[in-house]
Amino acid sequence: MNMKPIGNEEWDSLLDKAISGTLSDHEAQALNRILKSDQDRLDDYIRYVDMHGSLYQEPLLAVAGKMDNMIDYETLKSEAARRDNIDFWKTFAAVASIAALVALSLNLWQVIPGSGSQGFDQEDYLGIVTSLKSEESPSDLFVGKGLQRGLFRLDAGKAQVRLDNGVELSMRGPVEFDVFGLDHITLMTGRVTANVPPQAIGFRIDTPDMEVVDLGTEFALKVDKAGESRLHVLEGEVEARMKMGMDYENEPLVIAKDRLAELDLNPSYLEREYDPNSFAPSPLKDPLIRAIGGQVHNLQDPPKDLRHGRFKHDYLMLFPERRNFSLPQSLQVNLAKPGTYRVMSENALKQYLDTATSKQREREKPVLSSLIQGKIPENTLVHSYLIHFDASANENHRAKGRVRFKNKILGVILHGPNLNESDSIVGHSDIAYESKQGRRTENDIVRISSDCQQVFMNFEIHGFIDQARIIVEADPSPVAVAQK
């Protein structure tokens, strides 16, 4: 049966929807037919999956039982090795069936957390501080600090921590708790509110006189100086018990937000009414970020110092700079159009053009880092975000990840001089930025989705900081961006 050829724009849209899990049934069937009938499109799909490999490829390979290490085409030593790995994917697709491969990719995209990277030992670090508003905390506590097993203390103010299993902990100082692992902390004193996603059900908080096990919920706990605890369930349900309670209180009791009235007796530790001032506030979430994946950590508050060597971390760190900000002047952006770009210096671009295969040139567009692809007009209302990558290791280091926004991405700024120029326009007034030559784009891959709501980054650093400033529209109505 002859099929109507699919255009590149429609094909890109199908790929983006497949990865983000937004394919309709009709589109999924169309993608399945294309992959079965068009070898070039199958190769393109495989490469696209590989480009997003840090997000879910290791689980796919484990299911296939073929190899343990993640494939990275940028680091393969030979074209033969590249062909061998592509042949593996073709074999895997044939055995599993194309439909199963697509479905497995979509499911893993939704639930597999980002893998760790060199220099950031997952056995030592279990989470990260994403927000801090305090003047009296220990000097070693800061936004972006890795959370380790052991004691955590906040003397005053507010803070938020995200564990690597997705649990968000909001706290109001003074607070002190002990971290035993991703699924268990002990709150000695203070106020903590926990938001627990489905994959972390079973998360447990002990206090001196009780224990609470999550069953899919958001709950608030506070412990006074005498060690007495109080609990409120904001959403879902928990299993709670007093360690030395009277009567039934030392037996596990399931407490659901919508079934409080069904309890025959009010447990002594339960507060039916929620007072946001006496508990910690609910954990904040960025309303503009729909999803993140791979080696991206999003912070609620920006770090204070981004100069070279001052904020080292083996993840891509994403944080807001300006919100609902009207541009005082037009703003040039390096990338503004959908597509996959390999961003390089002039010398690196010459080398690439001498060595790249025709297939490689088809699937990615090599561009100079100084390219100006668009201009956002003056008075446009925008949100500004920054991606920061300054790995702790001294040698070359690579990290991959993606961010999907609810609103349209108007442009991405990558080039060091352009970043420097835009600091004073859309940068955060409290951040110390790298103002010399420490920002450099070298052999980095950036993909903007066809709907301009998702950006994928594959960054490699060579002794310099990699940064990307992402400008997102604040008003979801169409904004005209002058294209060059």
N, C-alpha and C positions, 0 to 999 in steps of 0.2 A: 504493500500500500504506500503510495507516494504521500509524503507529508509536506505541508507548506513550510518553506524555509523560515527560520526564526531570526529576527534582526538582533544585532549586538545589544541594543538598548533593552529589548525585551528579555534577552538571555541574561544580562547582568541583573535585571530585576528579579528573575526567577532564582538566580544564585543567592542573592541577598535575602530573599524571602525564605529560602530553604534553610539558610544558616540561622536566621533570626526566629524561625519557627512560625512564620505568618502565612505560609502557603495555604490557599484554599484547596478543597478537594479536587476541583477542576485543574488548578495549577499543578498540584502534585502528580496527577495523572499525566498531564502534558510533559512535565519534567521526566517522568518515568519513561514515556514513549521516546523522548529525544535521546536519553542516555542509552536506550536499547538499540537505537537505529543509527546513531551518529557517533563514530569513533572519535572524531575531533572534539565533539562536545563532551564525550566521556573523559577524554584526556584533560580537557579544561576543567571539568568538575573535580577530577582527582587532584589537580594542582591547586584548585581553590580550597578544597578540604585541607590539603597539606599546608597552605598558607595560614590557615587557622589552626594548625596542628597543636600549638601549645594549649589550646582550649579544650580539645577532646581527643586528640589523635592517639595518645598513649592508651586510653581505654579501648579504642577501636583495634589497635594492634594486639592488645592482650586478648581480646575476643577472638581475633583471627589466629592467635597462637603462633605467629611467625617471627616476631622479634621483640626485644625489650626496649630498645632505644627509640626515641622520637626521630622521625625523618625531618631533616632541614635541608632543603635543596640549596640554600646559600652556602652550606658548609660541606656538601658532597665533593669529594676530591676529583672525580672524573665523570665524564659523560656516561661511561659504562655503568658506574654505580647508580647514576641517575636513572638509566634505563632499567636496571635491575629492580629498583624500587617502584618504578611505574608499572613494571610487569607484575610485581607482587600485588599492587592495588587492582590491576585488571583481573588477576586470578581470584583475589578476594571478592571482587564485585560479581564475578561469574558464579562463584560457589554460593555466595550468600543471597544473590539476586539483587538487582539494582534497587528495587523497591525497599528491600530490607536495609540496604546500605543507607538510603536516604532517610528512612524512618529512624534508624539507629543514630545517625548523625544528628537529627533534630532533637531526639530525646537527650542525648549526651550534652548537646549544646545548652540545654535548659538546666541540667542538674549537676554536671561535673564541675567542681571548683577548680580555679587556676592552680597549676602545678608550681612547685617551688623552683628556685634557681640557685646557682652557685653563690656562696657567700651569705645565704639566708637559710640557716639550718632550721627546718621545720620541727626538729626535735627540741630546739631551744626556744623558738618563738612560736607562740600560739595565737597571736592576734596583733592588733595595732591600735594605738590611741588616735582617734579620728577627730576629736574636738577637745579643747581645753580652754576654760575661761576661769582663770585663777591667778591671783597674785602671790599666794602664800604656799604654793606647792613646792616639793623638793626640786632643786635645780636640774635634776636629771630627768624630770618629767616634761615632755614636750609633744606637740602634735607630730605624729609619724613615728613615735617611739614604739619599738617592738615589745609586745607583752610576753613575758617569760613565766615559767612556773615559779611559784613563790609569792612573796608578799607584795601587794599593790596598795599604795596609800595616797589619798588625796586629802590635804589638810583643809582646804577651803575651796569654794567656788563650785563649778560644774565641769564634768568631763564625760566623754563618751568613748567606748572601746568596742571594736568589732573583733570577735574571735574568728578564726579561720573556718569554722563550720557555719558561719553566717549569723551567729547569735550577736545581738546588739545589746550592750550594757550601758545604760545611762545612770549617772551617779551624781549625788550632791554631797559635798564635803561638809564636815570631816567624815571620811569613810575609809575602811580598811578591810581588805579581803585577801584570801589566800587562794592562788590558782593551782589546782591539782592537775588539770588537763582541760581539753576542749569541752568536756561534758560535765565538769564538776568544779565548783568553787565553794569556799566557805566564807560567809560574810560575818566578820567578827563584830563590827559596829558600823553604823551609818545607814545610808539609804541608796538602794539600787533598784532600778526597773529593768527587766529583761524582756526583749522581744525575740522570740524563738521561731525560726522558720521551720517548715516541715522536715527538712533533712536533719535537723538537730533535735527532734523530739526525744525526750529522755534527759535533756539537760537538767542538772540538779544543783540547787543551792542549799547548803547547810548553814544553820545559824547555831548559836550556843544552845538553844532550847528546842529547835525544830528542824525539819527538812522538807524541802519542796521539790517535787519532780515535775517537769513540764510534760504536758500531754498535748501540746499544740496551742500556744497561747502567748499573751503578754501579761506579765504580772509584776507587782511592786512589793518590795520587802523593805522593812526598816527595823533596825536593832538599836535599842537605847543603850546607855552606858551600863545599865544593870544586866544587859544580856537578854532582855525580853524582846520578843519579835512580834511584828504585826504584818499581816498579809492582805493584799487586795488584788483581785483578779480583774484585769481590764478587758481581756478578750479570751475566748476559748476556755480551757480548763487545766487544772493542775491536780496533782495528788500531794496532799500535805498531811503531816502528823507531828504531834508534839513528842519529843524524845522521852519526857517524863510526865506526860499529861495524865490527868485524872479521867476515869471512865473510858469513853470511846476516843478521847483525844490523842492517845498514844497509838491508835490504829490508823492505818492509811485511810484518808477520806478524800474522795474526788470532789473538787469544788469547781463548779462551772459558773461562768459569769451570768448566763441566762437561766440558771436554776437555783439561784441563791435562796429564793423563797421556798424551795422544796426542802431545805434543811430543817429537820425537826428542832434542833438546838443550834444556837449560834456559837461556833467554836470560839474560845476565848482569844485566839490569835487572829481572827478574821475581822477586818473592817469592811462593812458593807458599802459605806459611802467613801468615795475617793476624794481626798483633799490633795491637790497637786502641790501645795506648799509643804505639807508634812512628809510627802514621799518625793522621790526623784521624778523628774519629768519623763514622759515617754521618749524613747530614742528618736532623734531626728532622722529624717530621710530627705535626700535631695529630690524635690518634686519634678525636676527636669530630666533626671537620669532614669531611663527605663530599665537598663540592664548593663552590667559590666561583665567581662570575662577574661580569662587568661591571667596574666601577671599584672593586673591593674588593681590598685587599692584607691578607693575614693575617700577623701577626707572631707569632713564637714567644715573645718576651719583651715585656712592656709598656714603653712609654716612661716616662721619669722625670717629665716635667712636661707636664701637659695644660691649664695655665692659658691663658687667651685670648691668642693670638699666639705661644705658646711652641712649638707643634708644628703648623706649617702644612704642609699637603700637599693636593694636588688630588684625592687618592683618598680613599675611605672606608677608614679604617684599623681593622682588626679585631684584637683581641688578648685573651688570657685574663686574668682578674683573680683569681678563686678557682677551685680545682679540688677536687672531692669535699668540699665545705664544708657543714657542717650549720648551717642557719639558727638563730641564737640567739633570733630572734623572728620573728613573721609578717611577710611582706613584701608590700606593696601594689604592684600592677603596673598600668600604664595599659592595656595590651592583653593579653588572654589567650585570645581566641576567634579561630578562623579567619575570614578576610574581608579585604577591601581597604578601608583607612581613609585618608581625607584628614584629617590632624591639624592643627588650626588654633587660633589664639587666638579669644577671644570676638568681637572686632570683625571679624576675617577671616571667621569663620563666618557672621555676619550678612550680609556682602557676598556670600558664596558662595550662601547660600540665596536671595538676591535675584536672582542672575544665572545660576545653574546650570540646565541643561536637565534635563528629566525622565530622559532617557537617562543623563546623567552621574550623576544621583543614584541610578539603578538599579545602576550598575556600581561605585560606590564609596560608602562610608558616611562622611559628614562628621561628625567628632567634635571636641569640645574637647580641647585638649592636656592639660587637668587631669583628664580622665576616669579613673576608677578602675574597671577592668573585672573585676579579680580579686584574690585574696589567696592567697599561697603559705603554707601552714601552718608554724609553728615546727617545728624539728628535721628539716625536709625536706633531704635531701642533694642539693646542686645544684652546677653549674658556672656561673660568671659570666663573661660576655664583654662587652666594650665596643666599640661602633662610634664612631669619632671623625672628625669632618669640620670642618676649619678651613682653608679654601682660602687659597692664597697671594695671590690677586687681591683687590683691595679692593672691587670691584663684586660684585653678586649672582652667585652661582655655584651650579651644580647638578651633582650626581653621582648615578649609579644603580648598583645592584648587588644581588647576592643571595648568601645563605649557606644551605647545606643541612647540617643536623646529623644525626648518626646517632641521637641520642636526641630525645625530645620537648621542644619549647620550652614552658616553663611560663608565660612572660610576658615582655613587653617594657616597659621603663621609658623614657619619652621626655621627660616634663615636667620642666623645670629644677628646681623645688623637690623633686619626687620623686627626681630624680637626686641632688640634694644630700643628701637624707635617707638614701638607700640607700648613699652612699659609705662610711659608717662600718659598714655591715652586710656588704656583699659587695664593696666596693672593695678594691683592692690597697694594702697598707700602705706601699709604697715610692713610690706615685704622688702627685704634687702635683696635686690636682683644682681646677678652677675652682669657687670657692665663693661667688661673688657672683652677679650677674645675667647673666653671660656665656653661660649656656646658655638657648636659647630655641627652641621648636618652632614653625615658621611655614610653613604650606602644604606640609607634607611628606606623602608618600604611603608607607604601610607596608602590606604584604600578608603575612598569615600563612597558609600553605598549609593545606589541609583536613586533612592528616595531622599538622599542627603540628610539622613537622620543617624547614620552610624559611621564611625571612623574606626578602622583597624590599623594598628601600628606594629611594625616589626623594627625595633630600634637596636642599633649597635653603637657602642661608645668606644672611642680610642683615646682615652685620656682627657676628653672634654665632656661637657654636659650636653645631653640631648634634651631638647624641650620642644613642645608644640603648644601653641596657644590656639584654642578652639573657640570660635565666635559663633554663638547660637542665637537665633532670633528670639526675642522676648515675647513678641506678638505673633501668634500662630498664623495670622493673615499673611498673604504673600508679600515678600519684600524684594524689590528689584535690586539685583547686584549687577553692576556694570562689568561685563565680561570682556577680557582683552583677547 
